[in-house]
Amino acid sequence: MTQDANNLIWIDLEMTGLDTLNDRII
């Protein structure tokens, strides 16, 4: 995965809500 893709994922996490997405990532 490229750093750009990683950044997009993190932006998505922040926009959607870190709590919910943290559960999905872990």
Gaussian input, Z-matrix of N, CA and C with variables (Angstrom, degrees):
# hf/3-21g

backbone

0 1
 N
 C     1     B1
 C     2     B2     1     A1
 N     3     B3     2     A2     1     D1
 C     4     B4     3     A3     2     D2
 C     5     B5     4     A4     3     D3
 N     6     B6     5     A5     4     D4
 C     7     B7     6     A6     5     D5
 C     8     B8     7     A7     6     D6
 N     9     B9     8     A8     7     D7
 C    10    B10     9     A9     8     D8
 C    11    B11    10    A10     9     D9
 N    12    B12    11    A11    10    D10
 C    13    B13    12    A12    11    D11
 C    14    B14    13    A13    12    D12
 N    15    B15    14    A14    13    D13
 C    16    B16    15    A15    14    D14
 C    17    B17    16    A16    15    D15
 N    18    B18    17    A17    16    D16
 C    19    B19    18    A18    17    D17
 C    20    B20    19    A19    18    D18
 N    21    B21    20    A20    19    D19
 C    22    B22    21    A21    20    D20
 C    23    B23    22    A22    21    D21
 N    24    B24    23    A23    22    D22
 C    25    B25    24    A24    23    D23
 C    26    B26    25    A25    24    D24
 N    27    B27    26    A26    25    D25
 C    28    B28    27    A27    26    D26
 C    29    B29    28    A28    27    D27
 N    30    B30    29    A29    28    D28
 C    31    B31    30    A30    29    D29
 C    32    B32    31    A31    30    D30
 N    33    B33    32    A32    31    D31
 C    34    B34    33    A33    32    D32
 C    35    B35    34    A34    33    D33
 N    36    B36    35    A35    34    D34
 C    37    B37    36    A36    35    D35
 C    38    B38    37    A37    36    D36
 N    39    B39    38    A38    37    D37
 C    40    B40    39    A39    38    D38
 C    41    B41    40    A40    39    D39
 N    42    B42    41    A41    40    D40
 C    43    B43    42    A42    41    D41
 C    44    B44    43    A43    42    D42
 N    45    B45    44    A44    43    D43
 C    46    B46    45    A45    44    D44
 C    47    B47    46    A46    45    D45
 N    48    B48    47    A47    46    D46
 C    49    B49    48    A48    47    D47
 C    50    B50    49    A49    48    D48
 N    51    B51    50    A50    49    D49
 C    52    B52    51    A51    50    D50
 C    53    B53    52    A52    51    D51
 N    54    B54    53    A53    52    D52
 C    55    B55    54    A54    53    D53
 C    56    B56    55    A55    54    D54
 N    57    B57    56    A56    55    D55
 C    58    B58    57    A57    56    D56
 C    59    B59    58    A58    57    D57
 N    60    B60    59    A59    58    D58
 C    61    B61    60    A60    59    D59
 C    62    B62    61    A61    60    D60
 N    63    B63    62    A62    61    D61
 C    64    B64    63    A63    62    D62
 C    65    B65    64    A64    63    D63
 N    66    B66    65    A65    64    D64
 C    67    B67    66    A66    65    D65
 C    68    B68    67    A67    66    D66
 N    69    B69    68    A68    67    D67
 C    70    B70    69    A69    68    D68
 C    71    B71    70    A70    69    D69
 N    72    B72    71    A71    70    D70
 C    73    B73    72    A72    71    D71
 C    74    B74    73    A73    72    D72
 N    75    B75    74    A74    73    D73
 C    76    B76    75    A75    74    D74
 C    77    B77    76    A76    75    D75

   B1=1.4651
   B2=1.5320
   B3=1.2927
   B4=1.4620
   B5=1.5252
   B6=1.3029
   B7=1.4691
   B8=1.5268
   B9=1.3239
   B10=1.4627
   B11=1.5257
   B12=1.3197
   B13=1.4588
   B14=1.5244
   B15=1.3251
   B16=1.4567
   B17=1.5172
   B18=1.3291
   B19=1.4655
   B20=1.5186
   B21=1.3242
   B22=1.4598
   B23=1.5189
   B24=1.3229
   B25=1.4627
   B26=1.5226
   B27=1.3296
   B28=1.4668
   B29=1.5122
   B30=1.3395
   B31=1.4667
   B32=1.5267
   B33=1.3289
   B34=1.4648
   B35=1.5208
   B36=1.3267
   B37=1.4561
   B38=1.5130
   B39=1.3223
   B40=1.4583
   B41=1.5197
   B42=1.3212
   B43=1.4635
   B44=1.5281
   B45=1.3210
   B46=1.4660
   B47=1.5204
   B48=1.3210
   B49=1.4630
   B50=1.5104
   B51=1.3354
   B52=1.4595
   B53=1.5264
   B54=1.3258
   B55=1.4656
   B56=1.5277
   B57=1.3022
   B58=1.4647
   B59=1.5120
   B60=1.3259
   B61=1.4542
   B62=1.5160
   B63=1.3207
   B64=1.4608
   B65=1.5236
   B66=1.3160
   B67=1.4617
   B68=1.5240
   B69=1.3189
   B70=1.4635
   B71=1.5218
   B72=1.3391
   B73=1.4702
   B74=1.5246
   B75=1.3045
   B76=1.4693
   B77=1.5300
   A1=109.92
   A2=117.10
   A3=120.04
   A4=110.70
   A5=116.08
   A6=119.71
   A7=110.32
   A8=117.29
   A9=120.22
   A10=110.39
   A11=116.81
   A12=120.76
   A13=109.81
   A14=116.17
   A15=120.50
   A16=110.51
   A17=116.80
   A18=120.41
   A19=110.76
   A20=117.24
   A21=120.62
   A22=110.41
   A23=116.51
   A24=120.59
   A25=110.09
   A26=116.54
   A27=119.75
   A28=111.27
   A29=116.84
   A30=119.98
   A31=108.99
   A32=116.47
   A33=121.01
   A34=110.43
   A35=116.29
   A36=120.38
   A37=110.24
   A38=116.83
   A39=120.42
   A40=110.81
   A41=117.08
   A42=120.62
   A43=111.20
   A44=116.53
   A45=119.75
   A46=111.32
   A47=116.58
   A48=120.64
   A49=109.46
   A50=116.38
   A51=120.69
   A52=111.83
   A53=117.53
   A54=120.11
   A55=110.85
   A56=117.19
   A57=120.88
   A58=110.79
   A59=116.49
   A60=119.56
   A61=111.61
   A62=117.67
   A63=119.53
   A64=109.96
   A65=117.57
   A66=120.61
   A67=109.86
   A68=117.53
   A69=120.91
   A70=111.09
   A71=116.64
   A72=119.99
   A73=110.69
   A74=116.21
   A75=120.19
   A76=109.71
   D1=135.04
   D2=-179.31
   D3=-79.54
   D4=161.41
   D5=178.47
   D6=-62.11
   D7=-36.04
   D8=179.05
   D9=-60.56
   D10=-45.22
   D11=179.07
   D12=-62.39
   D13=-41.41
   D14=178.58
   D15=-61.05
   D16=-42.74
   D17=179.20
   D18=-62.96
   D19=-39.91
   D20=178.92
   D21=-62.75
   D22=-40.14
   D23=178.40
   D24=-61.59
   D25=-45.98
   D26=-179.08
   D27=-64.16
   D28=-37.84
   D29=177.05
   D30=-62.22
   D31=-43.09
   D32=177.26
   D33=-59.09
   D34=-43.50
   D35=-179.12
   D36=-59.80
   D37=-47.32
   D38=-177.49
   D39=-64.77
   D40=-38.58
   D41=-177.18
   D42=-72.49
   D43=-37.58
   D44=-176.23
   D45=-83.65
   D46=-27.92
   D47=-177.82
   D48=122.71
   D49=114.15
   D50=-174.39
   D51=-60.71
   D52=-36.43
   D53=-176.38
   D54=-58.81
   D55=-50.74
   D56=-177.07
   D57=-63.97
   D58=-46.55
   D59=-175.18
   D60=-73.33
   D61=-29.95
   D62=175.94
   D63=-60.19
   D64=-39.31
   D65=178.16
   D66=-62.19
   D67=-38.62
   D68=-178.00
   D69=-73.40
   D70=-36.03
   D71=-176.78
   D72=-70.85
   D73=-44.19
   D74=-174.65
   D75=-70.98

